[in-house]
Amino acid sequence: MAEQTMAAGFAAAFADYACGKGATRDTLLQHSGLTEDDLSDQDNRIPVASYQALIGAAIRQTGDTALLLRQTLDSRLETMSVVGQIVHSSASLGHSIDQLNRYLRLMADVNLPPGVDRFELKHTDAGLWIIDHLVVPQGEYLGIEASFARFISEFRRSFPDATFEIGMEVTFPPPPHANAYPELFRVPVQFNASRNALQIDPVWDSPETRFEPGNAYAFGVFTRHADAMLAKLQADPSIRAQIESRILPKLHEGSISMDRVAREIGMSRQTLYRRLKQENITFAEIHDDLRQRMAMDYLESQKVTVNETAYLLGFSEASSFVRAFKRWTGSSPTAYLNQAA
C-alpha cells in the first residue's frame, strides 16, 4: 500500500500552536522526522504518520490530550489549505460539503469505505446530521474530534450569533479529556455510538439559507472551472499535463518554482528540464499558457471581476494581469468582457 500523505500546512499550524503551549520545536521535529523545509510550504506533502507522531510528541510534552482539539477550534482552515478558501466561497452548506469531498486529497489521504464520500449531509427523523465516514481504528478519537471541531469552529467564527451544532454521536469511548467536552463542543455527546455524526440545526440545509461568499476572491468559481480541467490533466500522461495538474491548484500563489514542481512529480530539476525539452516547451510557457486559458474561462463565465480574476491567476496587481491579457489577446480584459456580453 502506498504511503498516505497530507498537506504540510496542517502540521505547520499544529507545531506553532503546540510550541505556544509549551512544547519544544526541536523535539517535535525530531520525533516526527520532519524538517523546517518540510513545513515551509503549506502545500508540501508529508507522511500522515509523521503528522500523527508530531501530535503524539506535543501531547507528551504538554500533558494535554485535547491539544489537537483545542488547536482545531482556535484555527482557520483557510490559513492551512486552499480548500478553506474554496469552502468559504461556497454557496451553501451542501455545496461546501461537496467541495470538501471533492478536494479531500488536497488536505490528506484517508481511509474510506469503497465508493463512499467522507462527509454526508443526511436528514433523519431525529434531525439533520453531518456524518463522517472516515474508517478509524477501534477507540481512536483524534481524527473524528478534529473533523467535527473544524465544522464547529468555522461556523462559530462565520456566524457567531447563529446556532449550528446541536449534538454529537461518536464511536469511541470517553477520551482522557472528556470533562473538557462541555466547554469545547458545548453540546451533548453520545460515546460508543454506532456512527460518527454531528447533529446541526436544520435551518442550514434550508433552500432559503444561502451563504454570502466569505472571501472576496471567488474560489467557488475556481473550483467549478478547474474540475473538468483537473480530470483531463490527471488522465494525460504527458509531462506537460503532469506539470499543469500540479500548478493549477496553486495558480493563485503567483510564482511557482520549477524545483518545487519537480519534487512533487518525483524527479530532479535536470530530468524535468530534459523532459520538457523533448516536448519542445518550457516551464514558463506552460505556466503562462495555463494562466491564459483560465483567464478566458473566468471572464467568459461573467461571474468574477477583473480584479478577482487577477488574484485567482496569481497576479499581485490587476495592472500586471491587464498587461498580460493584452499580450495574450490584443485587447484589455474589460474590452473582452464587453465583447463577450
HUGI-V694277 format. One record per run of one state. SS is the DSSP state (hx for helix, st for strand, lp for the rest). FROM is the first residue (numbers start at 0). TO is the last residue. Records with the same first field share a line. If there is no record, write none. Layout:
BEGIN
SS=FROM-TO + FROM-TO
END
This chain:
BEGIN
lp=0-3 + 20-23 + 32-43 + 62-65 + 74-75 + 79-80 + 88-91 + 102-102 + 108-110 + 112-117 + 124-125 + 132-132 + 134-140 + 158-163 + 169-176 + 184-186 + 190-195 + 200-200 + 205-217 + 235-237 + 248-249 + 253-256 + 265-267 + 278-281 + 301-304 + 312-316 + 329-331 + 340-340
st=4-6 + 44-46 + 107-107 + 111-111 + 118-123 + 126-131 + 133-133 + 164-168 + 187-189 + 196-199
hx=7-19 + 24-31 + 47-61 + 66-73 + 76-78 + 81-87 + 92-101 + 103-106 + 141-157 + 177-183 + 201-204 + 218-234 + 238-247 + 250-252 + 257-264 + 268-277 + 282-300 + 305-311 + 317-328 + 332-339
END
